[in-house]
Amino acid sequence: MKHLDIKIFGRVQGVFFRISARKKAEKLGISGYVKNMEDKTVKIEAEGEEENLKNFLDWCRKGPLMAKVSRLDHEESEDIKGYKGFEIEYKTTD
């Protein structure tokens, strides 16, 4: 089990990124959350098995059809927060 902090840059708001990320995370058995940030990025915290997180990161580099991801930053840790499910957070500040 690993934890990822992910920040996604580009045209990633207003393109169903959060909803699509939740669907992909649920399909892969990943828990955590996704939210839009005031700086027009998307922030994700994700926890799951290493291979599933790798697949999720690969998806995040492209995102849904309308998204244009220009950059993805991520940090990995073993500091598991124990999320239950994968949620969309609607608060835009950190």
Helices and strands as residue ranges (DSSP letters): E 2-11, H 17-28, E 31-36, E 42-48, H 50-60, E 68-77, E 86-89
